[in-house]
Amino acid sequence: MPALCRDCLTQFETGRRCPDCGSPRVMEHPELFDLTIAHMDCDAFYASVEKRDNPALRDKPVIIGSRHPRSVVSTACYIARIRGVRSAMPMFQALKLCPDAEVVPGRMEAYAEASRDIRKLMDELTPSIEPLSLDEAFLDMSGTQTLHHAPPAVMLAKLVKRMEDELGLSGSIGLSHNKFLAKVASDLDKPRGFSVIGKAETDDFLRDKPVRMIWGVGKAMQVSLESAGIRTFSDLLRWDRKDLGARFGSMGDRLWHLARGQDMRRVSNNAPVKSISKETTFSTDTSDLTVLDGHIFRLSEQVSARAKAKGQAGRIVTLKLKRANHTQLSRRVSLYDPTQMADRIYRTARELMTLVGNEGPYRLIGVGISDLSLADTADLSVDLLDQDASKRAATERATDKIRAKFGRDAIKKGRALR
C-alpha cells in the first residue's frame, strides 16, 4: 500500500514507521498518490498566531476575545478546547471552564499578514486555489505531478511542513476526489492531521455519519431534517431525489448528491467573498438599547478591521437581529459608495436599529457589509450634512496605525465598553 512519511517526505510501501527517519507520522492509503482535491485548514489559527508571536503563551490555554461580561469567544487554542471552550461560547462560561486562560484581544491585521504568507506557499503548488477564509482553502492539484515530480499528497505534506518550519503555524490536510469530502477529511484528525477519503471507500465512510457533517447544515436545518426522520447519510439515501427537492428545495437536491458522495463543484480561484459579517449571541436576552448600541459598535469595528485587512469595502450594510423566540429580523441599506470605515458602518447599522424599534428582547445581533469591491473605491463621497464625518475618518485612520503598532487595546472608545 502506498505510504508517505510526513516528516521527511519519503515515499515507501506500507509500514508503521518511516524506513528512512523512523518517524511514526506515516500516512498510508490505497489511493494516496492518485487523489488531487485538497482542503487545508489551519489549526486554531488566531490563537496559533498569538502563541507564535508571544512565546510566553505557548504552553498556556489561550482564548481570543474580550473579558467583557457579554463578549463571546472568537476562537481558542487546543489546550482550552480540551477543557470545553468553543468558538461563539459566552466568555463568562469559557472562563468558568478554563479560569487560568489567557484572554487575548484579536489582531486582525496580524492574522491577515499570516494568511498572506501561507497563500504564497500555496501559490507555489498550484494556481487553482479557492480561499474560504483567512485560514482555510481548497487546492486542486490536478496536473501538478509533472511540474513538481511528486504526487499531490507529497507536495501537500511539504506545504504544512513548510508552514511549521518557516511560519511557525500548523495546518491539517484533507485529500479526496471532490471538495465536499476533502473538507470533511481535513477535520478528521486535527491538529496537524492528514486524512484521506478515497473513491472506493466513499459509500462505506459516509453511511453512518450524521448529516450535520455537511458544511452549511446548521442547527435550524438539522431540526428540519430530524423532523423528516433524517439524522444520518443512510437516512438520506432512503429518500427519492424528487421528494427531497419538494421538501427542502434546492438544498434537497444538493443533499441527494452529497449522500452519495457526489460534488461536481470545481475549485475556483475566482470565487469572490460575498460579504463580511460578525455576530454575537447574548448570554441573557436583552432589549436594552444602550447594551445593543455597544454591541453594534464593537461588531462594526470587527467588520471594519476584517475589511481593511482584506483590502475590501462594502456598499450594503446589514443589521441582523434574532428574537428570544428565534424569529429573525434583517434590515439593510445601500450606500452611495462602498465603505470599510467602522464609524460609517456603525452609524448606518445604528440607524437601521432605530428603524426596527424595540421588538425585543433579542438573543443575537449581527452587523455585516456586502456588495464588496476593492478598497480604492471606498469612502470617496463627502457627506455635506455631516461636517464632522471627514474628521472622524481621519481619526479612525490614525487609530488604525496606532493599533497596528501597539495592539488593538492601545486605544478604546467608551462606546465599545458598554
Buried (B, 14 or more C-beta within 10 A) or exposed (E): EBBBBBBBBBBBEEEEEBEEEEEEBBBBBBBBBBBBBBBBBBBBBBBBBBBBEEEEBEEBBBBBBBEBEBBBBBBBBBBBBEBEBBBEBBBBBBBEBBEEBBBBBBBBBBBBEBBEEBEEBBEEBBEBBBBBEBBBBBBBBEEBBEEBEBBBBBBBBBBBBEBEEEBBBBBBBBBBBBBBBBBBBBBBBBBBBBBBBBBEBBEEBBEEEBBBBBEEBEEEBBEBBEEBEBBBBBBBBEBEEEEBBEBBEEBBBBBBBBBEBBBEEBBEBEEEBEBBBBBBBBBEBBEBBEBBBBBBBBBBBBBBBBBBBBEBBBBBBBBBBBBBEEEEBEBBBEBEEBBBBBBBBBBBBBBBBEEBEEEBBBBBBBBBBBBBBEBEEBBEEEEEEEEEBEEBBEEBEEBBEEBBEEEBEEBBEEBBEB
